[in-house]
Amino acid sequence: MIVGGGIGGLTTALSLAAAGLECVVVEAASTLRPLGVGINLQPHAVRELTELGLAGELAALGVETSFMTFADRHGNTILALPRGRSAGYRWPQYSIHRGELQMALLAAVEERVGPVRTGVRLEGFEQDGDQVLVRLRRGGELLEERVDVLVGADGVQSSLRALLHPSGDPLLWAGIRMWRGLAEADPILDGATVLVGGSNLAGKFVTYHISARNPRLVNWVAEVRVAEPGVVAEADWSREGRRDEVAAHFADWRYRPVDVPGLLAASGRILEYPMVDRNPLPTWGEGRVTLLGDAAHPMYPIGSNGGSQTVLDARVLARCLATFDDPAAALKAYEEERRPPTSALVLAHRALPIEDTIRLVTERAPDGFADIADVLTEAELAAMAGAQRRISDADVRALNERESWSVRIP
């Protein structure tokens, strides 16, 4: 049983089905709808979704990302990193609408696995060694079901994680407030670049196009440090943000690549939420119960890698369950493979590794520059590129050459 009908839960269901294993997905929401804004899928995730037969859907929905470009608040380019196939990978990076990706995954699950059971919440579980007794609630009805394995793919505020780790696991806020929205606009740069302007210290504005069907559709993210880091009780991903509050932080920008006031004015609903994560866990699960994706390793959304790591979790979990006779041993192997690298990524993202270099640019050239070589040394630029690659990239040769994780069904 998979708890959660988001990207992680649905990819897990598809991966298990491809490996010849049966599963069911339960989701607390009464209806799955194409909500949210933009997301980036790195080549290591695109490879796995391609092996699940979804290459056509990704190409039809998303924009193949060409560069990730960092600029100062005036729009001067500091660093431009080629992405996807331009960087040597066999698979592209895609910028895509999160909700449309989820709907594509849902359609595949309904075709290959069966319907997602919506309106069903996890309340508890017990293990007896051979199975897991799962307690669920559907409306006013309490349900009990026995399953071989229970997987929590229910996000940052995971119910299953709370049951497994009931204390000492708070949401940690970076002190950075984020606003996100969608708007139609003329192509920004080449229409396929993830453009990151400014810094969290005084204001960062990120833009990228996310739709092959509507090339004018732009996802934007505004990030501003508004408080000291600390603990928060919860994070509401659907909270309405105020347009004037966002605009005030960028009122004095003269940002050549993007008309920030125009983009904000053209936006419909604006979402506001804190940049949060949790400390890496010493273990994700126990016995026949485990976690996956944001439920296991929530990280700051600065490396365009959180959703991609979720896809990798799903694929490794299915491979382990299909190749081990004992489900508990399979989950142990899954965790041993995935927990160390994702824990390292959580901490690497938390360090905000690009911010120090952007701060240097701001201090040395507050009014902008004509050539970044007049502001940063080659060593400083190389260090910045390396820091970004460590939080977002897989090794090109290793990814291109490694064997498939798909399991051949006899």
N, C-alpha and C positions, 0 to 999 in steps of 0.2 A: 504494500500500500504506500502510495506517495501522497504526502500532505502538501498541497499547494499546486495551483494550476497556472503558475507563471512560467517564465522561460525555462527555469531549472527543472520544475516538475514535469513539464511537457516534453522537454528534451530527454529526461530520464525515461519517461514512458516509451518514447520512440526508440531509444537505445536498447531498452529491455526487450521490446518487441522484435527489434532487428536481431537480437541475440537468442530469440526463441523462448523468452520468458514472459509469463503472464503478469499483468499488474492492473491496478485500479488507481485512479487519481481522484482525490477528494479536494474540494475547494470551498472555502468559507463564503466567498461572494455568491450571491444568488444568480448572477449572470456574468459571464466573461465578456468584456467589451474591450475594444481597441483604445485603451486609455494610455496616458503618459505622453512622453515627448521623445527626444532622440536618444539613440544608443549607438555605440560603435562596436562592431564585431571584428576582432583581430584575426589575422590569417590562421592562427592555431585553432580558433573556434570555427571559422569558415570551412576549414578542412573537415572537421568532424560533422558539421551540418551537411556538407557536400556528400560525405559517405553515408549519410542518412537519406540521401536522395532529394535534398532541398536546394541544390545549386540554382535551379531555374527560378524558384520562388525568391531567393535572395537577390538575384540579378534583376528580377522584375520589380522588386520593391525598393531596393536600396540604391545608394550612390556609391560607386567604387571610389574609395578615398585615394587621393593622389599624394597629398602632403599633410603633415602636421606642422604648422608654421607658428612660431612665437614672435610676437611683436611688442613694441613698447606702446604706451598710451596714445602715441601720435600715429601709430600704424607703420612705423619703420620696422623692417624685418630684422630680427635678431638671429633666428635659426630656422631653417626649413628642412624637415626630415622627410624623405620619401617614405611612402607607406605601401603596404601590400606588395603587389607584383612589381611595383617600381623599386622596391627595396630588395628584390631578389627572391621573394617567396613564390611558391607555385600557386598560391591562393591569394585572392584580393583581401583587402580590408573593406568593410562596408559601413557606411553611415546610414542608419535606417530608423524608422519610427518604431519605438518599442511596442506599441499596441498592434501595429500591422505585423510585426514579427511574431508576436504572441498569437495572433489570429491564424497566421500561416502554420505555426506549430500545432495549434488546436485543430485545424482542419485535417492535418496529417494524423494526429492522434485519433480523432473520431473515425477516420477511415481505416486505420491499421490496428487500433487498440479497442476503441469503443468510446462511448460518451463519458465526459468528465462529470462526476457527481457533485453538482454545485449546491450551495446552501448547507454544507456539512462542515461542522467545526470539530476539531480535535479537543477532547477534554482530558484524556489520560490514557495510560497503558500499563500493562503488567506483562512480565515475561515468565515463562515456565521452563525455558531451556529449549523446547522444540518449536514453540510458536509465540506470537505476541498477541495478547488480548487487547484490542484497541477500543476505547470508549469514545463515541462520537455523539454529537448533538445535531439534529436536523429539526429546526424550529423548536417545538416543545417536546420532541421525542428523543429519548436517549437510546442509542444503538450500541451494541457490542458485537464486534467481529474479530475472528481469529485470522491472523495473516502470518506468513513465514518471515517477512521482513517489513519494518516500518522505516520510511525515509522522510525526514523533515526538509521540505524545499519551500518553506513558508516565509521566507524573507527575513529582513533585519529584525523584526519584532516577532520572531518565531515562537509559536506556542510550544512546539516540541523542544526547542532549545531551553525554554524556561522550565519545562518539566525535567529535563536532563541536568540542568545547571541552575537550580532555583535561587542561588544566592551568589553574591560576589561577581556579577557579570553585567555591570551597568552599560548603558549607552554613553559613549564618550564623545563630547562635542568639541570640535576644533576651535570654537569661537567664531566660525565663519558662517554667515548666512548666505543661502543660495536662492536665487529666483530663476525660474525656467519658463520658457514659452515658445510658441510657434508663430511664425508670420511669413507672409509672402514678400519676396524682395527680388531685385535683380541679382544676377550671379555675383557672389562675393569671391574675388580673385578668379580662379578658374571654375568655380562652381562645384569643386570636389575637394576643397581643402578644409581641414579642421584648423580654424584660425583662433589662436589664444592671444588676447591682448591684455597687457597690464599684469598686475599681480594681486594676490589676495590682500596684501597690506593696505593698498589704497584703492583697490577695485580691479577686478578681472572680468573681461567680457569674452566669452567663447561663442563662436558661430560655426555652423556647418549645415550644408544642404542634406536632406534626408530622404528625398523621394525621387525615384526614377520616373514615376508617372506625373509628378508635378515638380519640375526642376526649380521652381521658384520658392518652394517650401523650405524655410530655414528654421533650424533649431538654435535657440540661443540660451546661454547660461550666464548669469551675473553672480559673481562671488565677492563678498566683502567681509573683512574681519570686523566684527561689531562688539566682541566681548572677549574676555579671557577664556581659555579652554576650561572645560569642566564637565560634570555629569548632568545629563538631562533624563527626565523620567520617561519621555516618549518622543517620537518624531512623527508628525502628521504629514504624510506625503500628499494629502489632498487639500492642504490649507491654501486659501486664496491669498495671493500676494497683491500688494498695492503698486500700481503703475508709477504713481508719483514718488513713492519711496525708492523704487529702483532708479528712476530717472535722476533723482537728486544726487546719487553717488557718481553719476557720469556726466553731470551738467557742464563741467568745464573741460570735457574731453574734446579734442579736435582730431578725430580718429578717421583717417582718410579711407580705409577699406570699407567701413560700415557706417551707415547713418543710424547711430544708436537711438536717438530720439524717434526717428521715423520707424525703426523696427519695433520699438516698444509700443508706439501708437498703433501700429498695424496688428499687434498681437491680440488674440482673443483672451482666453483665460490664462492668468499668470499664477504659477504655483510657487510657494515659498516653503523652504524647510531647512533645517540645520545640517551642516556637514558632519556626519557622525560615523563612528565605527565601534567596534568592541575589541577588547584585548583578545589575542589568540588564546584558544583553549588548549589545555594539556591533552585532552581527548575530546573527540566530537560526540561519540555515542558509547553504547555498551551493548554487548551481546548482539542481538538481531535488530538493533535500532541505531540509526545514524542520522547525520545532518548533511546538507548539500547547499552549495551556493551561498547566498547572503545569510542564510540561517547558520552556516558553519563559519564563514569568514567575511563578514561585512567590512568593506574598505572604502576609503575616501574615493569619490568618483573623479579622480584627476589623471588616471592613467589609461582611460578608455579600455579597461581590462576586467572590470568586475563581472559583467555579463559573460565575457569570454571564458573566464575561469569557471563559471557555473557550468558552461557547456562541457568543459573538460572534466569536471567532476562527474557529470552525468555519464559520460562515455566510459570513464575508468570504473565507475561503480558497476555499470552493466557488464563490462568485461570481466571484472572480478567475480560477480555473482554467477556468470555463465561458465567460468573456468574452475571454480572451487566447488567441491562437493558439500562442504559445510558453510551455510550462510554466515555464521558468526565469523568464521575464518576469512570469508570473502570480504566482509565489512572491515575486518582488521587490516587486511591487505590494502583495501581501498584507502583507508585512513592513513596508513603508513606511506602510501604513495602521494597522496594529495595534501595532507595537513602540513608537512614542512614547507613546501614551496608557497602555499597560500598564506601561511602564517608570516613568512618572510615578506610577502607582498603587502600584507596589512601594515606591517611596521615601516616598510619602505614608502608606502603612500603617506602614512602619517607624518613622515619627516618632511613632506612637501619639498622634494629635492630641487625643484626648478626655481623656487622662490628666491633663494640667495643670489642666484645669477641675475634674475630680473631686478632685484634690489640694487645690485651693482650698476646695472645699466641706468637705472633711475637716478642714482647718486652721481654718476659720472657724466650723464648726458640728460639732465632734467628737461631740456627743451628739444630733445630729439637729436638725430644724427643722420649723416648721409651715408656713412659706411660703418658697419659694425666693427670692422677691423680697427677703427679709431677709438673704440670703446672697450672691447674685450680682446684679450690675447687669444691666440689659437688654442692654448691649453685650457683656458676658461671655457671657450666654445665647445671643445672636445669633451670637457667634464660635464657640461650641460647636456650635450647629446647623449652621453653615456648614462647620465642619471635618468633621463626620460626613457631610454631604451630598457633600462633595468625594471621599470615599473609597467611597461606596456608590451614589450617585444618577447618573442621566443627566438632562440638561436636559429638563424636562417637555414644553415646546412642541416642541423639536427632535425628540424621540422620537415624539411624537404625530403630527407632520406630515411627517416625512421619508418618502421613497419606500421601497417594499419592497426588500429585498435578494434576494428570490426571482428566479430566472432563468427566463424563459419559454422552454420547449422548443418549437422550431418544429414 
